[in-house]
Amino acid sequence: MNISKTDDYDSPRDFLGHGTHTSSIAAGNRVPFADYFGYAKGTASGIAPKARLAMYKVLFANESYDAAASDTLAGMDQAIEDGVDLMSLSLGFIDTPFYENPIAVGAFSTMEKGIFVACSAGNGGPRAYIIRNGAMWITAVGAGTVDREFTAEVTLGEGTVHVSGKSVYPENLLVSRVPIYFGHGNISKEIYDAYSLDPKDVEDKYIFCDFSNETSVFQQRFEMYRTGADGAIYSSESGQFLMPRDFDMPFVTMIPKFGDLVKDYLLRTDDPTVSIKFQGTQLGTKPAPQVAAFSSRGPDIRSPWILKPDILAPGVDVMAGWAPNRRSHVSVPRVFCEKYASAIPLTVKLMIRNGYEIWVDFDKKNERFIGVGYLFSHFSLIGGQSLVFEYIGGFNFKVTIFGLDGSEIEYPNIVHHLQTCRPRNVSLYDGGWSFASYLNCEREVVDEVVVPRSFLDVVGHLLPDKLELLVSSGLHVLGLFNRKEGKISGFASICNMLGVSKLNRFNALVLKYVLGNTFHVSCFDCSMTETAVYTLPTEYAESLNGNSIAFEILVQPFHMLPYCHGVDVSVDFNFVREWWNRVDYITAYKDQRCWSLQIRKRRDWKRTTIHKGWIHLRDDMELGVGDLCVFRWKNDTVHNFDIDIVRAVTHLE
């Protein structure tokens, strides 16, 4: 049998996580302080945590029906030989007579050995006669709800109305006194019908959707995405059918009884506002249990005189274990973590241009994203490709994938298997197209970069001879495209504006073509974190009134020590200090020489020091105690300075 090593492990190890999930429900150990994105907080435990558990992997990716049937029977035979007391199978085969169904055949032999067999009824509901594993010697188990719901508390105005609804939005988002929109007087706008709203009307607002038998939450969610509203409150009876994965935007669904209270408030209030507290868990909800909509119904078409399923068990919103798969993490640069980690949730969503989305864990302590294995396997990333993560706020990261030659890949027509949407067509005309140029010390890059051939295959016919290169700070220079050699030149002008002799100060450049003659240029430092090349703000430049001094350092006796690595920048020059990152680099120029100096902020950013590079500058300039180092603005940037030395009359020996 040919087992895929991209979509599965050629071993008993769990790849998809389904076996781990069901096994931990059966016999998982007690786990204190567990939660699901802030919901269902408490101690998680399997049904029988002290039971001895044996797991058998019987299904592999890309195997045929016959191979799967054979493996399932072999697994059941092995379990019998191992002496199990109970056998549970959370899988099923297509409907066939019992004597042809591998589970029915294997379960009959298992029953004869005195072993209890339980199987899932299937997830094909709510139609009748679609149950799986309906043989009378198998205990078929349907999926039901429990008396627990995940909620969000909604407060209107200053506490005028307080109601709750269903939400599994995975972030502790602060929603306080946000304006709320209701399209009263227009039926299409009231029920949030497709293409009914103007995005300008709902900008920076939540929207309320009234109850209607003609539309559902699933349809209304599309309109929320299209208009870009901050969030939504839906009065609907279909909220019970929403899965946790559906709550990828901050919205709440509530029964029409509560929705009418919200509507009444909106109709009698001139400037309505809403506050929402997510991550609520409500216990003791009724009615419960209820048969889940997706649970397969009986009876079995082969034996319709027997009532099936036999029993109902919890099968909705059950928190349990999951298996991380291979290549399950990527490192996040420390520089990025130091600057942004505190503002980013512990769970984030990675979004690819083709509509593919995946939730992963952000391990801040170890500076990595955990759970990206599906992304690697689905996009066949086997090594050599590059990923660029762009943080766009909240829990969202846009991810661009670059191929082996540095050009952005042509994205496959796929989405994550947990998504219900269709893939998007990725086009040059919808978001542009990018390529990466990787720099190293062996090959100097002063003015030209080579454009990957696969990038030219996509956009080469559109590139004009004269280009405009826009750097992230807003700097822009003219560039040229050499069609014959496949090169873009003009980067020497950027070097001059930055006060550097070559681009090798950076580790990589990402150039994004956005039609016309424009390329956006992003620069990445040695940690592979994008470096914002700041210019001196206009309002501050005007306030200088001709004063070109950025900061000064008066050489002290301890600055002359052979191991001195820390020279403080005085708080008198706080403005320039605020523009530097926690770990940053500046360049000092004197005539034809230059020095790279590392900046570090210490003690909760209250102390800024020149860390590395000071000794070289001191010795090269033959500084002495009492000398004054004057750093002056160069090219209106906060990373490049001309340095003047005012010598002391006498040097202390």
N, C-alpha and C positions, 0 to 999 in steps of 0.2 A: 504494500500500500504506500502511495506517495503522500506523505504528510507534509503540509506546508509548514515551513519554518518561519515564514513572515507573519502568518495569521494564526499560528498555533505553535506549541512546543511539541517536539518529537519525544515526549516523555509524559509521565503521569502528572506533571505540574499543570495547574489550572491556568489557562490563558485568559478566558473571557470573564472569569470571576463568578459565574453562575453556580458552580459546584461549591466554591468557598462560601458563597452567600447562603445557600440552602443548608449546608453542613453546620454553619455557625448558628443558624436558627434552631437546628435540632439539638446540638450539643455544645454550643459555644460557651466558653468560660465567662465568668462574671467580669465585666469591664466597668469600673466606676467612672463617673464624670464623662460619660459618653453623650454625644449629641449629634444631630444632623443639621449643620449650618445654624446652630442656635436653637433648633427645635428638638422636642423630645429629650430634654436634658434629664440625666439620671444614670442609673446603673443598668447596663445592657446585659442580658443573659440569654443563653439558649434554653430550650425547654428542659433538657436533662443535662446540665453542665458536668455532672460527674460520670456520665456514660462514657464507655469506651467506643470510639468511633473509627470505623474503617471506611475509606473512600476509594472508589474505583472509577477511573476515567474511561468511559466507553465511547465517547463521541469525539472525533477529530475534524478539523477543518478540511474541506475538499475531499472527504471520503464519500464513497458511493453508499446507496441504501443498503446493499448487500453487506458491505464492510461494516456499516454501523450496526446492522442486525446481528452479525456474527460477533462483533465486539461486545454488544450488550449481553448476549447469551453467555459469552465467555466470562464477563464480569460477574453475572449472577451465579454461574457455576463456581467461580472462585470464592464468592462470598459464602455460599453454602459450605464449601470445603473448609473455609476459615472458621466456621462455627458461629455465624451471626445469629442473633435472636430476632432481629427485626430488619426488614429491608425496605428502604424508601427510594423511589425513583421519581425524580422531578423532570421527566422527559416523556415523550410519546411519539408513536409512529402513525403514519397515515392509516385511515380506516380500512381494515381488511377483515376477513373471517378470523375468528379466534385462533384457529389452527395455523394461520399464516402470520400472525402477529408475534414478533419475537418476545415482547414483554409478556403477553398472555401465555405463551408456551413456557417461558422461563418461570413465570410466577406459579404456574400449575405444579411444576416440579418442586418449587420452593415450598408451596403449601403442603405438599405431600411429606416434606421433611419437618413439618410442624413450625415453620417460620412465617411470621406475620408479614404480609406485603402491602404496602401503601404506595399509591401512585397519584400524581397530579391529574386532575380532570381535564386540564387544558385551559388555554387562554383564548378561545374562539367565540366567547359569548357576544351578545345575549341570546342568539337563536337556539332553538331546541334541536335535539338529535345530533349534536356535534361533539359530544363528550369523547375524550380519549380514555383508554384503559378502562373500558366498561365491563369487562368480564366479571362474572359473579364471584369468582374466587379472589378478586382484587378489591381492596378498599380504596375507592376513588374519592379524592379529597378536593372539594371546591374551595374557591377563595372568597373570603368574607371580610367585612370591615371590622374595626374594633371601636370601642367607646372612647376614642381619642381623636381630636382634630387639631390640625395646625392652623393657627389663626393670625389675624392682624387686627389690632384695635384701632377703630376709626373715630376721631373726635372732630366735630364740625364747629367752626367758629371758636368761641371761648368756652367750649363745653356745652353748647346749646343742645347738641345731639351726640350721643355716644352709642355706637353699635360695633359689632364685630363681624368678621367675614373670614372666608378661607383664603390663605396665602401661604406659599412655601418659598417666598422670595429669599434667596440665600445671602442676605446682607443686613446688618444692623443699621439700616439707612435712617438718617434723621429727616423726617418730613414734618415740618412745623409751620403751621399757618401759611400753607402754600395756596395760591389762588386756584379755584376749581371751576371748570367750565361745564355748562349744560346748555345744549342747543334748543332751548325751549321755543316752541312755536313752529318748528320744522321737524316733522316726524323722522325724516332720514337722519337729521343731526341728533335727535333725541336718542335714537337707538344705535347711533354710531354706525350707520350703514356704510358700505364700501364707497370710498371716494366722496363722502358727503361733507367732509370738513376741510376748511382752509388751514394749512399748518400755521399760518400767522395768528389765527384765532386761539390756538392752544399752546403757543410757545410759552415755555416756562410755567405750564399749568398742569394740574391733574384734570381729568375729564370724568364725567359721570355718564354712564350708559344706562338708559331706562330698560325695563324688562320688555321683551318682545318674543312672540312665538315664531317670528319670521327669521330672526338671526340668533346666533349662538356666540358664546364667548370666543370660540375658535375663530369665527369670522371677524369679530370685533377686535381681536388682538392684532390682526393684520392692519387695520386702520390706525391703531395706536402706533405701530412701527412706522407706518407711512408718514404720519403727521409729525412724529417726533415729540409727542406729548411726554411730560415728565413721568406720568403714571396714569392709572385709571382705577375707577370703582365700577364694577359691573353688577347690575341687578339681574340675576339669572338663576335659573334652576339647573343649569348644566355645569355649574362649578364642581359638582361632585365627580364629574368625569375627567377633571383635569389631573394630570400626573405632576409630580414634583418638577420634572424637567420642563414643563410648560411655563413655569414661573421664572422666565428669564428676563422679565421686566417687572418693575415694582407696581403690581396691581393687586386688587382685592376683589373677590367675588362674594356676593351675599345673596341670601334668599330674598325674593320680592317683598316680603313683609318688612325687612329692614331697609331694602332699597326704597320703599315708599317713604320712609322716614327721612332718608337723605334727600329725596326729591322734594318733599314738602319744605324742608329747610332751604333748599336752593331757590324755590319759587318765592319765598317771602324774605329773602335776604339780598341786599343790593351788592355787597362785595363779599361773597362767600369764600371761606377758606377751609382747608382741611389739614389735620395733623394725623399721622399714622405711625403706629408702633408695630413693627414686624417682629417675627420670631416668637410668637405666642404659642402656647400649648394648652389646650383645654381638655380636661378629663371628664368622664362621665356623660359624654354626649349620647343622645338618643335620636332615633332608634338605632340599636346596634345589638347583635351583628346584622348586617345586610349582605345579600349576595352581591359581589362585585360585578359591575357591568361586563367586564371582560371574561369572567369565569364561564367556562363551557357548561352548557345545560344538557341534561339527559332527556329521556332515557337513551340508552345505547341502541342504535338502530338494529344491532344483531340480536339483542334480547330486550325488546321494548316492554316486556311484562315485569321487569325488575326496576325498582326505583333507583336512579343514579343521579348525581353522586351520592355516596353513602353518608358523608359528613361534610361539614363546613369548618374551615379553620382560618385563622387570621392570615390574610394575604394582601392587604392594602397598607401602604406606608409602614412596612415593617423594617426597622433598622437592624442591620446585621453586617457581618464582615464582607469584605471584598478583596480580591486578589490583585495586587499591582503586577503588571506584566513587564516584559523585558524592556530595556532602555527606558525605564519608567521615570527618569528624571533628567532635567537639564539644569546646569548651574546658572545662577543669576549673578552678574558682576557685583562685587562688594561695594564699589563706588555707587552703583545704583541703589543697592539696599540701604546704605548709610543715608542716602538722601530721601528716598521715597518709601521705604518699607513700612514705616510707622503709619502711613496713610492708606496702605493697601490691605484688603481683607485677607484672611487665611485661606480662602478659596477664591480662585479667579477663573474667568472664562477666556479661553484663547479662541480668537475668531479669524478664520481664513477667508480670503476674498471670495471663494466660491460658495460661501454660506456654511461651510463646515465649522462646527463649534464643539468645544470640549471643555469640561470643567476639570481643573486640576488643583491640587493643594499647593499653597505657598509656604514652604518650610523656611521661615525667616532665620531661624537659628543656624541652619546649615546652608542658607542662601541658595535655594534651588526650588524648581517646580517639580512636584511629584505627580505621576500619573499621566505622562505624555506618551506612553507606549502605543496607545491606539493611533495617535497622530502619526507616529513614525511608521507603523505598519500600514495604515491606510494610504499614506502618500509614498510608500516604498522608499523611505529614507534609510539607506543602508550604509551611509558614511560618505563624507566629502561635501555634502550639501550644507548650507548655512540657513539659520533662522534669525530673522530680525523681529524682536518683540517691541511694539510701540504701545506704551501705556497711555490710554485715553481717558483715564479717570474711573472712579468707582471700582468695579472688579473686572474691568474689561481691558484686554490686550489685543491689538491687531497684530497678526503674525504674517510676515512675508517670507516666502521660501525661495531661496536661490539655489540653482543647480550647480553642477560640478564646475562649469565654466564661469560662474558668477552671475549669470543672467537669471532673472525671475522665471520660475518654471511655468509651463502651461498647465494649469490646474486641472486635475481629473474631475469628472462629473459625478462627485460623490458628496454625501454628508455623513455625519456620525450616525451609527445605527440606532441611537436613542432619539434622534431628531425626527420630527414628523414633516418638516418642510422639504421642498425640492431644492436641488443644487441650483446655484446661480451661474449664469454664463459670465465668465470673466472677460472683460474687454478692455482694450487700450483706451477706448473712449469713455470708460467708466472707472476712473481712478488712476489712469496712466500706467506706465510700465517701468520697471527699475532694473538696474544691474549694480553689482558690487565690484569695486576695485580694491584688491588687498595689497597693502604696501609693506615693504620690508627694508631692512638696512642695506641689503646687497644691491638693490636697484633703485637709484635715486629717481624720484618723481618731482620734477620742477614745473613742467608746463603741460605735459601730455599724459593722457590715460588711454589705454587700449580698450575698445568697446568689444564685448563678447560677440562672436558670430551669431549665436542664437538670438541675442537681443536685436541685432541688425535685421535678422530674418523677420522679426515682428514689426519693428518700427523704422527700419532703415529707409524705406521708401518715403517716409514722411519728414525725415530730418532735413532742415535747410542747411545751407553752408554756414550761415551766421547764427550763433546761439546766444542766449542769455543764461548765465549761471547764477542761481540764487542760493546763497549760503543761509543756514538756519537763522542767523542773526538778522537777516534782511540785507546784508551786503550783496551787491550784484555786480558782475563784470561781464564783458563781452567774451565769447568763445567762438572757436571755429571748428567745423566738422570736416575732417579730411576723409572724404568718401572712399578714395582709392586705398588708403592705408588703414581705414577703420579706426581713426583716432580722434579724440576731442582735445583741443588745446585751449589755453587761456587761463590755466591754473596758476601761472606765474603771477598774474595780477592779484589772485587771491592770496598768494604767498606774501606779496608786497603789502597788501592791506593788513595781513595778520602779523607782519614783521618777522617772517620766518624765511629761510633761504630755500626750503623745500618742503613738500607735503609729507615727508617721511616722519615728521613729528607725530602724525596720526597713524593708526594701525590699519584703517580702512576708510574708504569713501563709498557712499551709496548715492547713486545718481538716479533720480526719478524723472522720466520724461512725461510732461503733462500736456502734450500737443502744442501746436504753434512752434515757437522757437525756444521754449523754456525748459531748463533742467533745474530741479531742486537738488542741492548738494548737501548731504549730511556727513559730518566728520565724526569718526569713532576713535577714541583714545586707546591706549595700550590695554585697558581692561575691557575693551569692546563695549564701552558705554558712550552714547552719543555726547559729543562735546558741543555745547552752545558757544559759538564765537561771538561774544558780546561786543557791542560798540558802546562808547560812552554816551549815556542818555543826553538828549538835547538840552533838557531843562537844567541838568547839572553843568554841561559844557558852557551854557550861557552864564551860569552863576559864578564861573571861575574868574570872569572879567580879566582874561589874559593870564591868569595864574596857571602854569602848566605843571605844577608840582602835584604828584599823586600821593607820595609818602616819602618819609625820610628815616634814615637809621643812623644814629650816632654810635660809633664804634666804642664799645666798653671793654675794660680789661678782660673779662671772661669771654668776650667774642674772639679773643686771640688764642684761646686754648687750642691745642692740637686736636682735641676731640669734640670741639664745639659744633653741635648740629642744630641748635635752636636759637634763632635770633628773632625776638619779638617785634611785631609791627605795632606801633603805638595805637591806642584807642583814639588818639587825636585824628587819625586817618580812617575813621570808622566807615566812611562811605565806600572806599575801595574794598575794605575787608568784607563788607556785606555781599559784594558781588562775587566773591570767590566761593567755590564749593568747599566742602569739608576737607577733601584732598584735591588739590589743584596744582597747576603748573603755570609759572610765568616765565617770560624771557626778558633778560636785561641786555641792552646793547650799548657798546661804547666803541665808537669809531668802526673798525672792521671786525670787532670781536663780539661774541655774545655768550651768555651763560643761562642755562636752564635751572630754575630754582623751584623746588617743591614747597608748596604752601600747605600747612596743616592747621586745622582749628581744634583746639583742645579745651578741656574743662567746660563742657556744654557750650562750645563755640565762643566762649568769652575771651579766649586767648588765641591769637593768630600768630604763627611763627613761620619763618623761613627755615625749612628743615634740611633738605638735601641741596647741595650746590653752593652753600655759603662759603665753605672752605676754599673751593676752587676760585670763586669770585674774590675772596679776601686775599689769597696768595697771588693770584694773577695781577690784581690791581695794587699789590704791595700796601695794603691798608695798615694803618696804625691806630692806636688808641687816640680818640679825640677827633678822628676824621669823620666827616659827615657825608653819607651816601644819599644823594638826592635822586629819586626815581621820578621821571617826568613822563607824562602821557605820550604814547607813540601811536600814531594812526587811529587815535580815538578808540582804543580798545582797553579792556581791563586785564589783559594778559600779556601785553607787550609794552616795555618801558625803555626809554633812554636813561642812562645813569651818568650823573656827574659827581665828581669827588671834590669836596672842599677840604683841603688839607689843614690839619691843626698846625699851629705855629711850631710847637715842639711835640715830639712823641715821647710818651712815658716808656721807660725801659723796664 
